[in-house]
Amino acid sequence: MKRILFLALLIGSAAAPAMAAEPSAACAAKRANIEAQLQEATARGRKQEIAGLQKALKANKARCTDELLAKEREKDIKQAQKKLAERERDLSAAQLKGDAKKIEERQRKLDEARSQLEAAQKPIGS
C-alpha cells in the first residue's frame, strides 16, 4: 500500500509541470514583449542584447507571476521617478547658470525621463 501511494505521489509530482495553468494575461503580454524585442535584436545582429533577452524569456517562462510583475513594475516606477527628480534638479541648475546650450540639453534629458516614467506606469500589454 505504501508503495502504491509513493508511486502515485511520484507520478503526480512529475506530471504537475505538464498540467500547470496557462500563464496570466500579464505574463503572456510580458513574454510577447520580450519575444518582439528578441526578434528585433536578432534582425540587427545585437549578440549581447540577444543573450540578455533570451535569459529574460527563460526567466519569464520559468517563474512569471502577477505578483512578481507588480513588484518589478513598482521598482521601475520608483527608479523612473528618482531619475525624473534628478533631471529636474539638473535643469534648474542649468537655468540658474543661464547657459542656453546646457539648458537645452538638460531639457531634452528631462523630457526623456518623463517618457520613461510614463512607460513604466503603463500597464503591461498596453
C-alpha positions in Angstrom: 0.0 0.0 0.0 2.8 2.4 0.9 4.5 1.6 -2.4 1.4 2.4 -4.4 1.0 5.7 -2.5 4.6 6.6 -3.1 4.3 5.8 -6.8 1.1 7.9 -7.1 2.9 10.8 -5.4 5.9 10.4 -7.6 3.9 10.3 -10.8 1.7 13.2 -9.7 4.7 15.4 -8.9 6.3 14.6 -12.3 3.1 15.4 -14.1 2.4 18.7 -12.2 4.5 20.9 -14.5 2.8 19.5 -17.6 -0.6 20.3 -16.0 0.4 23.8 -15.0 -2.1 26.5 -15.7 -1.7 28.8 -18.6 0.3 32.0 -17.8 -1.7 35.0 -16.7 -2.5 37.7 -19.3 0.1 40.0 -17.9 2.8 37.3 -18.1 1.8 36.4 -21.6 2.0 40.1 -22.6 5.4 40.4 -21.0 6.6 37.3 -22.8 5.2 38.7 -26.1 7.1 41.9 -25.5 10.3 40.1 -24.8 9.9 37.9 -27.9 9.3 41.0 -30.1 12.4 42.7 -28.7 14.3 39.4 -29.3 13.3 39.4 -33.0 14.3 43.0 -33.4 17.7 42.4 -31.7 18.2 39.3 -33.9 17.4 41.2 -37.1 20.0 43.8 -36.1 22.6 41.3 -35.0 23.0 42.5 -31.4 24.5 39.5 -29.8 24.7 40.8 -26.2 21.1 42.1 -26.3 20.0 38.7 -27.7 21.7 36.8 -24.9 20.0 39.1 -22.3 16.6 38.8 -23.9 16.9 35.0 -24.1 17.7 34.9 -20.4 14.7 37.2 -19.7 12.5 35.0 -21.8 13.6 31.9 -20.0 13.0 33.5 -16.6 9.6 34.7 -17.7 8.6 31.1 -18.8 10.0 29.6 -15.6 8.6 31.9 -12.9 6.4 34.7 -14.1 3.6 35.6 -11.7 1.4 38.7 -11.5 2.8 39.4 -8.0 6.4 39.4 -9.4 5.4 41.6 -12.3 3.7 44.1 -9.9 6.9 44.2 -7.8 9.1 44.8 -10.8 6.7 47.5 -12.1 6.8 49.3 -8.7 10.6 49.2 -8.7 10.7 50.5 -12.3 8.3 53.4 -11.4 10.4 54.3 -8.4 13.6 54.4 -10.4 12.0 56.5 -13.1 10.6 58.9 -10.5 14.1 59.2 -9.0 15.6 59.9 -12.4 13.0 62.5 -13.2 13.7 64.4 -9.9 17.4 64.3 -10.7 16.8 65.6 -14.2 14.6 68.4 -12.8 17.4 69.4 -10.4 19.9 69.4 -13.3 17.6 71.6 -15.4 17.1 74.1 -12.5 20.9 74.3 -12.0 21.5 74.9 -15.7 18.8 77.6 -15.7 20.4 79.4 -12.8 23.7 79.5 -14.7 21.9 80.7 -17.8 23.8 78.5 -20.4 21.4 78.1 -23.2 23.2 75.0 -24.6 23.2 73.3 -21.2 19.5 74.3 -20.6 18.5 72.7 -23.9 20.5 69.5 -23.2 19.0 69.2 -19.7 15.5 69.8 -21.0 15.9 67.0 -23.5 17.1 64.7 -20.8 14.2 65.8 -18.6 11.7 65.0 -21.4 13.3 61.6 -21.9 13.0 60.9 -18.1 9.3 61.9 -18.3 8.8 59.5 -21.2 10.5 56.7 -19.3 8.3 57.3 -16.3 5.1 57.2 -18.4 6.3 54.0 -20.0 6.9 52.5 -16.5 3.5 53.5 -15.4 1.7 51.9 -18.3 0.1 48.6 -17.6 1.8 45.6 -19.2 0.4 44.7 -22.5 -0.8 48.2 -23.5 
